[in-house]
Amino acid sequence: MTGFTAPTDDILFSLRHVTGATAVAAWDDSLSEDILTHFAQFAEGVLAPLNGIGDAQGAQLVGGHVHMPDGFGDAYAQLAEAGWQGLQAPERFGGMAQSPLVAAGVSEIFSGANHAMQMVCGLVPGAIETLLNFGTPHQQDCWIPRLASGEVLSTMCLTEAGAGSDLSAIRCRAERDGDHWRLNGEKIFISGGDQDMSEGILHLVLARSGAVEDGLKGLSLFLCPAGSGVTVTRIEDKLGLHASPTCQLSFNGADAELIGAEGDGLKAMFTVMNHARLDVALQGVAHAARAAQIAEAYARDRVQGRRKDGSAARLSDHADVKRMLQEQASLAIGARAMCHLAYVEMEKNERPDLVSFLTPLCKVFCSEAGIRSADLGIQVLGGYGYLNEYQLSQVWRDARITSIYEGANGIHERSLATRGLKGPGSDQFADMITELGGKSECVMTELSEWQTWRDELRASDAPEKDAHAFAQSTAKLYFRACWKKCSLAAGKHPDPERIISLASFVLNS
């Protein structure tokens, strides 16, 4: 088995030299490198060794409570003690007040080391941001310090049976009870719905406070602490992420508190959802990088056949294997740049419509990149890839959900081809491609063709029928433009020849 090594050099190269993080006011270059290096050591030494254990043991529901796999509780205690749960929280609440750009690097490393545990811990930044944007001072003072310290973990409770992608079908009811509310109903597919790592759990619950006929306008967001009135009725038996307890929760008169205005629940919840969608994109990047790492190490050491001179050949000497390894590595580096550019634009806050356009694009491409890279890795290893020994089967199983949760990719593709083309975001996207790949004739030719297609879809009465093809073409254009920028910055990478070679592979294919 190939031990996990965090791709810290590649992450810093992308942030510093490809996506322009150094131009963002909140970026402290030296401190950012120290934070990423420190977390990488923690991930390699503490989190990654539990990944296989968690997959084998899984989370277990015993007596109505979830028990996490061996070692997870101790690892979480170390994570919380070091302050990692409060990485982005304001200092006045006990956090480190670090930028989303640093947090993006930490999140990718966390997911590459132990995606299942990252799933349980990773909704806290979104919950804190929601409290900062919509919570009362009392709610902020009550919950943010506890979330930042690791005392409390959070969940996002949207999905119900029959109300997955269509949130207007939500039936979980919220009824006033004096100054508080009572929740009644069920939620399914709740990541980290219960666990025994943190002292408490804060559920962010989207529930119906208005009439059914009010649709989305009748939904409000509530803070509901785990405990009285909240019961775990089951945990799902899943293809992957075995150590991440995906729970079905029953709310029976559960005590809750409204956050934000009544009827504005979806607006408030989108704060968590948008954070989660970019985080899922980074999960895809993490899987792409991890699968590439395993396959490259195996192919480099595995003796297979003979060279033309009669000497023993390594698997990596064979043309078809080289092709697959190059595709894996290029997917990881290019997809990472796509995500980092979205984060940089978010931090600059100069083109919010562009961020809205990039978010679903990153979610679609990067989640599929992780799955593709894992599949290629299995092929490189052959029979050994199909076994559990090298963990590639786990990488594939864990990665597979990323194209489904936080909005199935087909829904995001439809959004790009419809709502995404109505505002200025797609025009700003074209400007960004020019900024990235303006010195590449092939990129600019593709951009011109893309703009023609975009204009046709804008005028179409049924753009949905071309949504998948359009989204895939848009993502490919974005990916290739990012690689053009990587090629121009190759000299800044610790291994410039590797970047130049991969850029040639992408841009000339």
SULHUNOR-V454439 format. One record per residue. N is the residue number from 1. RES is the residue in one letter. PSI is psi as a letter, one per 30 degrees, with the letter a starting at -180 (none if undefined). OMEGA is omega in whole degrees, 0 to 359 (999 if undefined). D_FIRST is the distance of its C-alpha to the first C-alpha in whole Angstrom. Layout:
n->N res->RES psi->PSI omega->OMEGA d_first->D_FIRST
n->N res->RES psi->PSI omega->OMEGA d_first->D_FIRST
This chain:
n->1 res->M psi->k omega->178 d_first->0
n->2 res->T psi->j omega->180 d_first->4
n->3 res->G psi->l omega->181 d_first->6
n->4 res->F psi->k omega->172 d_first->9
n->5 res->T psi->k omega->181 d_first->12
n->6 res->A psi->k omega->180 d_first->16
n->7 res->P psi->h omega->187 d_first->17
n->8 res->T psi->e omega->180 d_first->21
n->9 res->D psi->e omega->180 d_first->22
n->10 res->D psi->e omega->180 d_first->22
n->11 res->I psi->e omega->181 d_first->24
n->12 res->L psi->e omega->176 d_first->26
n->13 res->F psi->e omega->181 d_first->27
n->14 res->S psi->e omega->183 d_first->28
n->15 res->L psi->e omega->186 d_first->30
n->16 res->R psi->e omega->196 d_first->32
n->17 res->H psi->f omega->181 d_first->33
n->18 res->V psi->e omega->189 d_first->32
n->19 res->T psi->f omega->172 d_first->33
n->20 res->G psi->h omega->179 d_first->36
n->21 res->A psi->e omega->183 d_first->35
n->22 res->T psi->f omega->179 d_first->37
n->23 res->A psi->f omega->180 d_first->40
n->24 res->V psi->k omega->186 d_first->39
n->25 res->A psi->e omega->185 d_first->41
n->26 res->A psi->f omega->184 d_first->39
n->27 res->W psi->k omega->172 d_first->36
n->28 res->D psi->j omega->192 d_first->36
n->29 res->D psi->e omega->183 d_first->34
n->30 res->S psi->e omega->180 d_first->33
n->31 res->L psi->e omega->180 d_first->33
n->32 res->S psi->e omega->178 d_first->30
n->33 res->E psi->e omega->179 d_first->28
n->34 res->D psi->e omega->181 d_first->28
n->35 res->I psi->e omega->181 d_first->27
n->36 res->L psi->e omega->179 d_first->24
n->37 res->T psi->e omega->180 d_first->23
n->38 res->H psi->e omega->180 d_first->24
n->39 res->F psi->e omega->178 d_first->22
n->40 res->A psi->e omega->178 d_first->19
n->41 res->Q psi->e omega->178 d_first->19
n->42 res->F psi->e omega->181 d_first->19
n->43 res->A psi->e omega->181 d_first->17
n->44 res->E psi->e omega->186 d_first->14
n->45 res->G psi->f omega->187 d_first->15
n->46 res->V psi->e omega->187 d_first->17
n->47 res->L psi->e omega->185 d_first->16
n->48 res->A psi->e omega->179 d_first->12
n->49 res->P psi->f omega->180 d_first->11
n->50 res->L psi->f omega->186 d_first->14
n->51 res->N psi->e omega->179 d_first->12
n->52 res->G psi->e omega->178 d_first->10
n->53 res->I psi->e omega->180 d_first->13
n->54 res->G psi->e omega->179 d_first->16
n->55 res->D psi->e omega->183 d_first->15
n->56 res->A psi->e omega->184 d_first->15
n->57 res->Q psi->e omega->184 d_first->18
n->58 res->G psi->l omega->173 d_first->20
n->59 res->A psi->k omega->185 d_first->23
n->60 res->Q psi->k omega->175 d_first->26
n->61 res->L psi->j omega->183 d_first->30
n->62 res->V psi->j omega->178 d_first->32
n->63 res->G psi->h omega->177 d_first->36
n->64 res->G psi->g omega->180 d_first->36
n->65 res->H psi->k omega->182 d_first->33
n->66 res->V psi->k omega->174 d_first->29
n->67 res->H psi->k omega->180 d_first->27
n->68 res->M psi->l omega->181 d_first->24
n->69 res->P psi->l omega->181 d_first->20
n->70 res->D psi->k omega->174 d_first->20
n->71 res->G psi->f omega->184 d_first->20
n->72 res->F psi->e omega->180 d_first->21
n->73 res->G psi->e omega->180 d_first->24
n->74 res->D psi->e omega->179 d_first->24
n->75 res->A psi->e omega->179 d_first->21
n->76 res->Y psi->e omega->178 d_first->24
n->77 res->A psi->e omega->177 d_first->27
n->78 res->Q psi->e omega->179 d_first->25
n->79 res->L psi->e omega->181 d_first->25
n->80 res->A psi->e omega->181 d_first->29
n->81 res->E psi->e omega->180 d_first->30
n->82 res->A psi->f omega->176 d_first->29
n->83 res->G psi->g omega->186 d_first->31
n->84 res->W psi->f omega->179 d_first->28
n->85 res->Q psi->f omega->179 d_first->29
n->86 res->G psi->g omega->185 d_first->33
n->87 res->L psi->e omega->183 d_first->31
n->88 res->Q psi->f omega->183 d_first->34
n->89 res->A psi->k omega->178 d_first->37
n->90 res->P psi->l omega->182 d_first->40
n->91 res->E psi->e omega->182 d_first->41
n->92 res->R psi->f omega->177 d_first->44
n->93 res->F psi->g omega->178 d_first->41
n->94 res->G psi->g omega->181 d_first->39
n->95 res->G psi->l omega->179 d_first->36
n->96 res->M psi->f omega->179 d_first->35
n->97 res->A psi->h omega->178 d_first->37
n->98 res->Q psi->l omega->185 d_first->34
n->99 res->S psi->l omega->175 d_first->34
n->100 res->P psi->f omega->179 d_first->33
n->101 res->L psi->e omega->175 d_first->31
n->102 res->V psi->e omega->180 d_first->29
n->103 res->A psi->e omega->178 d_first->28
n->104 res->A psi->e omega->177 d_first->27
n->105 res->G psi->e omega->179 d_first->24
n->106 res->V psi->e omega->181 d_first->24
n->107 res->S psi->e omega->178 d_first->23
n->108 res->E psi->e omega->180 d_first->21
n->109 res->I psi->e omega->179 d_first->18
n->110 res->F psi->e omega->182 d_first->19
n->111 res->S psi->e omega->179 d_first->18
n->112 res->G psi->e omega->181 d_first->15
n->113 res->A psi->e omega->186 d_first->14
n->114 res->N psi->i omega->184 d_first->15
n->115 res->H psi->e omega->184 d_first->18
n->116 res->A psi->e omega->179 d_first->19
n->117 res->M psi->e omega->177 d_first->20
n->118 res->Q psi->e omega->178 d_first->21
n->119 res->M psi->e omega->183 d_first->23
n->120 res->V psi->e omega->184 d_first->25
n->121 res->C psi->f omega->196 d_first->26
n->122 res->G psi->f omega->180 d_first->27
n->123 res->L psi->f omega->182 d_first->30
n->124 res->V psi->e omega->179 d_first->32
n->125 res->P psi->e omega->178 d_first->33
n->126 res->G psi->e omega->178 d_first->34
n->127 res->A psi->e omega->179 d_first->36
n->128 res->I psi->e omega->179 d_first->37
n->129 res->E psi->e omega->178 d_first->38
n->130 res->T psi->e omega->178 d_first->40
n->131 res->L psi->e omega->179 d_first->42
n->132 res->L psi->e omega->184 d_first->43
n->133 res->N psi->e omega->189 d_first->45
n->134 res->F psi->f omega->184 d_first->46
n->135 res->G psi->l omega->173 d_first->46
n->136 res->T psi->l omega->176 d_first->49
n->137 res->P psi->e omega->179 d_first->50
n->138 res->H psi->e omega->179 d_first->49
n->139 res->Q psi->e omega->178 d_first->46
n->140 res->Q psi->e omega->181 d_first->45
n->141 res->D psi->e omega->182 d_first->46
n->142 res->C psi->e omega->192 d_first->45
n->143 res->W psi->e omega->187 d_first->41
n->144 res->I psi->e omega->178 d_first->40
n->145 res->P psi->e omega->181 d_first->39
n->146 res->R psi->e omega->175 d_first->38
n->147 res->L psi->e omega->182 d_first->35
n->148 res->A psi->e omega->181 d_first->35
n->149 res->S psi->f omega->184 d_first->34
n->150 res->G psi->f omega->177 d_first->32
n->151 res->E psi->e omega->183 d_first->34
n->152 res->V psi->k omega->169 d_first->34
n->153 res->L psi->l omega->185 d_first->32
n->154 res->S psi->l omega->176 d_first->33
n->155 res->T psi->l omega->176 d_first->33
n->156 res->M psi->j omega->187 d_first->35
n->157 res->C psi->j omega->178 d_first->37
n->158 res->L psi->e omega->195 d_first->38
n->159 res->T psi->k omega->172 d_first->37
n->160 res->E psi->l omega->174 d_first->39
n->161 res->A psi->j omega->182 d_first->40
n->162 res->G psi->f omega->179 d_first->42
n->163 res->A psi->i omega->178 d_first->41
n->164 res->G psi->d omega->178 d_first->38
n->165 res->S psi->f omega->181 d_first->38
n->166 res->D psi->i omega->183 d_first->42
n->167 res->L psi->f omega->177 d_first->43
n->168 res->S psi->f omega->181 d_first->46
n->169 res->A psi->g omega->181 d_first->46
n->170 res->I psi->k omega->181 d_first->45
n->171 res->R psi->f omega->178 d_first->47
n->172 res->C psi->k omega->189 d_first->46
n->173 res->R psi->k omega->173 d_first->49
n->174 res->A psi->k omega->181 d_first->50
n->175 res->E psi->k omega->181 d_first->53
n->176 res->R psi->k omega->174 d_first->55
n->177 res->D psi->i omega->185 d_first->56
n->178 res->G psi->b omega->179 d_first->58
n->179 res->D psi->f omega->182 d_first->56
n->180 res->H psi->a omega->179 d_first->53
n->181 res->W psi->l omega->174 d_first->51
n->182 res->R psi->k omega->180 d_first->50
n->183 res->L psi->k omega->177 d_first->47
n->184 res->N psi->k omega->180 d_first->47
n->185 res->G psi->a omega->182 d_first->45
n->186 res->E psi->k omega->173 d_first->41
n->187 res->K psi->k omega->179 d_first->38
n->188 res->I psi->l omega->178 d_first->35
n->189 res->F psi->h omega->182 d_first->31
n->190 res->I psi->j omega->180 d_first->32
n->191 res->S psi->k omega->181 d_first->28
n->192 res->G psi->g omega->181 d_first->28
n->193 res->G psi->f omega->171 d_first->32
n->194 res->D psi->k omega->177 d_first->31
n->195 res->Q psi->l omega->182 d_first->29
n->196 res->D psi->g omega->179 d_first->29
n->197 res->M psi->e omega->181 d_first->28
n->198 res->S psi->l omega->179 d_first->31
n->199 res->E psi->e omega->182 d_first->34
n->200 res->G psi->l omega->178 d_first->36
n->201 res->I psi->k omega->175 d_first->35
n->202 res->L psi->j omega->178 d_first->37
n->203 res->H psi->k omega->169 d_first->37
n->204 res->L psi->j omega->192 d_first->39
n->205 res->V psi->k omega->173 d_first->41
n->206 res->L psi->j omega->185 d_first->42
n->207 res->A psi->l omega->184 d_first->45
n->208 res->R psi->j omega->175 d_first->49
n->209 res->S psi->f omega->178 d_first->52
n->210 res->G psi->a omega->181 d_first->54
n->211 res->A psi->l omega->180 d_first->55
n->212 res->V psi->e omega->182 d_first->53
n->213 res->E psi->f omega->176 d_first->55
n->214 res->D psi->f omega->178 d_first->54
n->215 res->G psi->b omega->182 d_first->51
n->216 res->L psi->f omega->181 d_first->49
n->217 res->K psi->f omega->180 d_first->51
n->218 res->G psi->g omega->183 d_first->52
n->219 res->L psi->k omega->177 d_first->48
n->220 res->S psi->l omega->181 d_first->48
n->221 res->L psi->k omega->184 d_first->45
n->222 res->F psi->k omega->170 d_first->44
n->223 res->L psi->k omega->184 d_first->43
n->224 res->C psi->j omega->178 d_first->42
n->225 res->P psi->k omega->175 d_first->41
n->226 res->A psi->k omega->179 d_first->39
n->227 res->G psi->b omega->184 d_first->41
n->228 res->S psi->k omega->176 d_first->44
n->229 res->G psi->f omega->178 d_first->45
n->230 res->V psi->k omega->184 d_first->41
n->231 res->T psi->k omega->173 d_first->39
n->232 res->V psi->j omega->183 d_first->36
n->233 res->T psi->f omega->176 d_first->37
n->234 res->R psi->l omega->166 d_first->33
n->235 res->I psi->k omega->187 d_first->30
n->236 res->E psi->k omega->175 d_first->28
n->237 res->D psi->j omega->194 d_first->26
n->238 res->K psi->l omega->175 d_first->24
n->239 res->L psi->e omega->181 d_first->21
n->240 res->G psi->a omega->182 d_first->19
n->241 res->L psi->h omega->185 d_first->19
n->242 res->H psi->f omega->182 d_first->19
n->243 res->A psi->f omega->176 d_first->20
n->244 res->S psi->j omega->184 d_first->22
n->245 res->P psi->j omega->177 d_first->26
n->246 res->T psi->j omega->195 d_first->28
n->247 res->C psi->l omega->164 d_first->31
n->248 res->Q psi->k omega->183 d_first->35
n->249 res->L psi->k omega->175 d_first->37
n->250 res->S psi->k omega->178 d_first->41
n->251 res->F psi->j omega->183 d_first->43
n->252 res->N psi->i omega->184 d_first->46
n->253 res->G psi->g omega->183 d_first->49
n->254 res->A psi->k omega->180 d_first->46
n->255 res->D psi->k omega->183 d_first->47
n->256 res->A psi->l omega->182 d_first->47
n->257 res->E psi->k omega->180 d_first->48
n->258 res->L psi->k omega->172 d_first->49
n->259 res->I psi->k omega->187 d_first->47
n->260 res->G psi->a omega->182 d_first->49
n->261 res->A psi->k omega->176 d_first->52
n->262 res->E psi->k omega->182 d_first->52
n->263 res->G psi->f omega->179 d_first->51
n->264 res->D psi->g omega->185 d_first->49
n->265 res->G psi->e omega->182 d_first->46
n->266 res->L psi->e omega->177 d_first->44
n->267 res->K psi->e omega->179 d_first->45
n->268 res->A psi->e omega->182 d_first->43
n->269 res->M psi->f omega->180 d_first->40
n->270 res->F psi->f omega->174 d_first->40
n->271 res->T psi->e omega->178 d_first->39
n->272 res->V psi->e omega->186 d_first->36
n->273 res->M psi->e omega->180 d_first->35
n->274 res->N psi->e omega->175 d_first->35
n->275 res->H psi->e omega->183 d_first->33
n->276 res->A psi->e omega->183 d_first->30
n->277 res->R psi->e omega->175 d_first->31
n->278 res->L psi->e omega->177 d_first->30
n->279 res->D psi->e omega->176 d_first->27
n->280 res->V psi->e omega->177 d_first->26
n->281 res->A psi->e omega->178 d_first->26
n->282 res->L psi->e omega->174 d_first->24
n->283 res->Q psi->e omega->176 d_first->21
n->284 res->G psi->e omega->176 d_first->21
n->285 res->V psi->e omega->181 d_first->21
n->286 res->A psi->e omega->179 d_first->18
n->287 res->H psi->e omega->178 d_first->16
n->288 res->A psi->e omega->181 d_first->17
n->289 res->A psi->e omega->181 d_first->16
n->290 res->R psi->e omega->179 d_first->12
n->291 res->A psi->e omega->178 d_first->12
n->292 res->A psi->e omega->180 d_first->13
n->293 res->Q psi->e omega->181 d_first->11
n->294 res->I psi->e omega->183 d_first->8
n->295 res->A psi->e omega->181 d_first->11
n->296 res->E psi->e omega->180 d_first->12
n->297 res->A psi->e omega->181 d_first->10
n->298 res->Y psi->e omega->184 d_first->9
n->299 res->A psi->e omega->180 d_first->13
n->300 res->R psi->e omega->185 d_first->14
n->301 res->D psi->f omega->187 d_first->12
n->302 res->R psi->k omega->176 d_first->13
n->303 res->V psi->k omega->184 d_first->17
n->304 res->Q psi->j omega->176 d_first->19
n->305 res->G psi->a omega->184 d_first->23
n->306 res->R psi->k omega->171 d_first->25
n->307 res->R psi->l omega->180 d_first->27
n->308 res->K psi->f omega->180 d_first->30
n->309 res->D psi->g omega->178 d_first->31
n->310 res->G psi->f omega->179 d_first->29
n->311 res->S psi->l omega->181 d_first->26
n->312 res->A psi->k omega->179 d_first->23
n->313 res->A psi->k omega->171 d_first->21
n->314 res->R psi->l omega->179 d_first->18
n->315 res->L psi->e omega->182 d_first->17
n->316 res->S psi->f omega->178 d_first->18
n->317 res->D psi->f omega->186 d_first->21
n->318 res->H psi->k omega->189 d_first->22
n->319 res->A psi->e omega->183 d_first->24
n->320 res->D psi->e omega->177 d_first->23
n->321 res->V psi->e omega->176 d_first->19
n->322 res->K psi->e omega->180 d_first->21
n->323 res->R psi->e omega->181 d_first->23
n->324 res->M psi->e omega->179 d_first->20
n->325 res->L psi->e omega->178 d_first->18
n->326 res->Q psi->e omega->179 d_first->21
n->327 res->E psi->e omega->178 d_first->22
n->328 res->Q psi->e omega->183 d_first->18
n->329 res->A psi->e omega->181 d_first->19
n->330 res->S psi->e omega->177 d_first->23
n->331 res->L psi->e omega->182 d_first->22
n->332 res->A psi->e omega->184 d_first->20
n->333 res->I psi->e omega->180 d_first->23
n->334 res->G psi->e omega->179 d_first->26
n->335 res->A psi->e omega->178 d_first->25
n->336 res->R psi->e omega->179 d_first->25
n->337 res->A psi->e omega->178 d_first->28
n->338 res->M psi->e omega->179 d_first->30
n->339 res->C psi->e omega->183 d_first->29
n->340 res->H psi->e omega->177 d_first->30
n->341 res->L psi->e omega->177 d_first->33
n->342 res->A psi->e omega->179 d_first->34
n->343 res->Y psi->e omega->179 d_first->33
n->344 res->V psi->e omega->178 d_first->36
n->345 res->E psi->e omega->178 d_first->38
n->346 res->M psi->e omega->180 d_first->38
n->347 res->E psi->e omega->179 d_first->39
n->348 res->K psi->e omega->177 d_first->41
n->349 res->N psi->h omega->178 d_first->43
n->350 res->E psi->f omega->181 d_first->45
n->351 res->R psi->i omega->182 d_first->44
n->352 res->P psi->e omega->178 d_first->43
n->353 res->D psi->e omega->176 d_first->44
n->354 res->L psi->e omega->178 d_first->41
n->355 res->V psi->e omega->179 d_first->39
n->356 res->S psi->e omega->178 d_first->40
n->357 res->F psi->e omega->184 d_first->39
n->358 res->L psi->e omega->186 d_first->36
n->359 res->T psi->e omega->178 d_first->34
n->360 res->P psi->e omega->179 d_first->34
n->361 res->L psi->e omega->178 d_first->33
n->362 res->C psi->e omega->181 d_first->30
n->363 res->K psi->e omega->182 d_first->29
n->364 res->V psi->e omega->187 d_first->30
n->365 res->F psi->e omega->187 d_first->28
n->366 res->C psi->e omega->176 d_first->25
n->367 res->S psi->e omega->179 d_first->24
n->368 res->E psi->f omega->176 d_first->24
n->369 res->A psi->e omega->178 d_first->22
n->370 res->G psi->e omega->179 d_first->19
n->371 res->I psi->e omega->180 d_first->20
n->372 res->R psi->e omega->181 d_first->20
n->373 res->S psi->e omega->178 d_first->17
n->374 res->A psi->e omega->179 d_first->15
n->375 res->D psi->e omega->177 d_first->17
n->376 res->L psi->e omega->179 d_first->17
n->377 res->G psi->e omega->176 d_first->13
n->378 res->I psi->e omega->180 d_first->13
n->379 res->Q psi->e omega->179 d_first->16
n->380 res->V psi->e omega->182 d_first->15
n->381 res->L psi->f omega->179 d_first->12
n->382 res->G psi->b omega->181 d_first->15
n->383 res->G psi->e omega->180 d_first->14
n->384 res->Y psi->f omega->176 d_first->11
n->385 res->G psi->f omega->181 d_first->11
n->386 res->Y psi->f omega->177 d_first->13
n->387 res->L psi->l omega->179 d_first->11
n->388 res->N psi->f omega->190 d_first->9
n->389 res->E psi->e omega->184 d_first->6
n->390 res->Y psi->g omega->175 d_first->5
n->391 res->Q psi->g omega->179 d_first->7
n->392 res->L psi->e omega->177 d_first->10
n->393 res->S psi->e omega->177 d_first->12
n->394 res->Q psi->e omega->177 d_first->12
n->395 res->V psi->e omega->180 d_first->13
n->396 res->W psi->e omega->182 d_first->16
n->397 res->R psi->e omega->179 d_first->17
n->398 res->D psi->e omega->182 d_first->17
n->399 res->A psi->f omega->191 d_first->19
n->400 res->R psi->e omega->183 d_first->21
n->401 res->I psi->f omega->188 d_first->24
n->402 res->T psi->f omega->178 d_first->24
n->403 res->S psi->f omega->183 d_first->27
n->404 res->I psi->e omega->185 d_first->28
n->405 res->Y psi->l omega->189 d_first->29
n->406 res->E psi->h omega->180 d_first->31
n->407 res->G psi->j omega->178 d_first->33
n->408 res->A psi->k omega->186 d_first->32
n->409 res->N psi->e omega->178 d_first->32
n->410 res->G psi->e omega->178 d_first->35
n->411 res->I psi->e omega->178 d_first->37
n->412 res->H psi->e omega->177 d_first->36
n->413 res->E psi->e omega->178 d_first->37
n->414 res->R psi->e omega->180 d_first->40
n->415 res->S psi->e omega->179 d_first->41
n->416 res->L psi->e omega->185 d_first->40
n->417 res->A psi->f omega->181 d_first->43
n->418 res->T psi->d omega->181 d_first->45
n->419 res->R psi->e omega->183 d_first->45
n->420 res->G psi->f omega->182 d_first->43
n->421 res->L psi->f omega->184 d_first->46
n->422 res->K psi->e omega->181 d_first->49
n->423 res->G psi->a omega->182 d_first->48
n->424 res->P psi->f omega->184 d_first->48
n->425 res->G psi->e omega->182 d_first->44
n->426 res->S psi->e omega->175 d_first->44
n->427 res->D psi->e omega->177 d_first->46
n->428 res->Q psi->e omega->175 d_first->45
n->429 res->F psi->e omega->178 d_first->41
n->430 res->A psi->e omega->177 d_first->43
n->431 res->D psi->e omega->181 d_first->44
n->432 res->M psi->e omega->178 d_first->41
n->433 res->I psi->e omega->178 d_first->40
n->434 res->T psi->e omega->178 d_first->43
n->435 res->E psi->e omega->183 d_first->42
n->436 res->L psi->e omega->190 d_first->38
n->437 res->G psi->g omega->185 d_first->39
n->438 res->G psi->f omega->180 d_first->42
n->439 res->K psi->g omega->181 d_first->42
n->440 res->S psi->j omega->181 d_first->40
n->441 res->E psi->e omega->182 d_first->43
n->442 res->C psi->e omega->179 d_first->40
n->443 res->V psi->e omega->182 d_first->39
n->444 res->M psi->e omega->175 d_first->43
n->445 res->T psi->e omega->178 d_first->44
n->446 res->E psi->e omega->179 d_first->41
n->447 res->L psi->e omega->179 d_first->42
n->448 res->S psi->e omega->178 d_first->46
n->449 res->E psi->e omega->180 d_first->45
n->450 res->W psi->e omega->180 d_first->43
n->451 res->Q psi->e omega->177 d_first->46
n->452 res->T psi->e omega->179 d_first->48
n->453 res->W psi->e omega->179 d_first->46
n->454 res->R psi->e omega->181 d_first->46
n->455 res->D psi->e omega->177 d_first->50
n->456 res->E psi->e omega->179 d_first->50
n->457 res->L psi->e omega->177 d_first->48
n->458 res->R psi->e omega->182 d_first->50
n->459 res->A psi->f omega->185 d_first->53
n->460 res->S psi->k omega->175 d_first->52
n->461 res->D psi->f omega->182 d_first->53
n->462 res->A psi->i omega->181 d_first->50
n->463 res->P psi->f omega->184 d_first->47
n->464 res->E psi->e omega->185 d_first->44
n->465 res->K psi->f omega->178 d_first->44
n->466 res->D psi->g omega->188 d_first->43
n->467 res->A psi->e omega->183 d_first->40
n->468 res->H psi->e omega->182 d_first->37
n->469 res->A psi->e omega->180 d_first->38
n->470 res->F psi->e omega->180 d_first->39
n->471 res->A psi->e omega->180 d_first->36
n->472 res->Q psi->e omega->178 d_first->34
n->473 res->S psi->e omega->178 d_first->36
n->474 res->T psi->e omega->180 d_first->37
n->475 res->A psi->e omega->179 d_first->33
n->476 res->K psi->e omega->177 d_first->33
n->477 res->L psi->e omega->179 d_first->36
n->478 res->Y psi->e omega->180 d_first->34
n->479 res->F psi->e omega->182 d_first->31
n->480 res->R psi->e omega->177 d_first->32
n->481 res->A psi->e omega->176 d_first->35
n->482 res->C psi->e omega->180 d_first->32
n->483 res->W psi->e omega->174 d_first->30
n->484 res->K psi->e omega->178 d_first->34
n->485 res->K psi->e omega->176 d_first->34
n->486 res->C psi->e omega->181 d_first->31
n->487 res->S psi->e omega->180 d_first->32
n->488 res->L psi->f omega->182 d_first->35
n->489 res->A psi->g omega->189 d_first->33
n->490 res->A psi->e omega->182 d_first->31
n->491 res->G psi->f omega->179 d_first->32
n->492 res->K psi->f omega->181 d_first->31
n->493 res->H psi->k omega->177 d_first->27
n->494 res->P psi->f omega->178 d_first->26
n->495 res->D psi->i omega->186 d_first->25
n->496 res->P psi->e omega->181 d_first->28
n->497 res->E psi->e omega->178 d_first->27
n->498 res->R psi->e omega->181 d_first->24
n->499 res->I psi->e omega->179 d_first->26
n->500 res->I psi->e omega->180 d_first->29
n->501 res->S psi->e omega->181 d_first->27
n->502 res->L psi->e omega->177 d_first->26
n->503 res->A psi->e omega->177 d_first->29
n->504 res->S psi->e omega->179 d_first->31
n->505 res->F psi->e omega->182 d_first->28
n->506 res->V psi->e omega->188 d_first->29
n->507 res->L psi->f omega->180 d_first->33
n->508 res->N psi->g omega->180 d_first->34
n->509 res->S psi->none omega->999 d_first->32
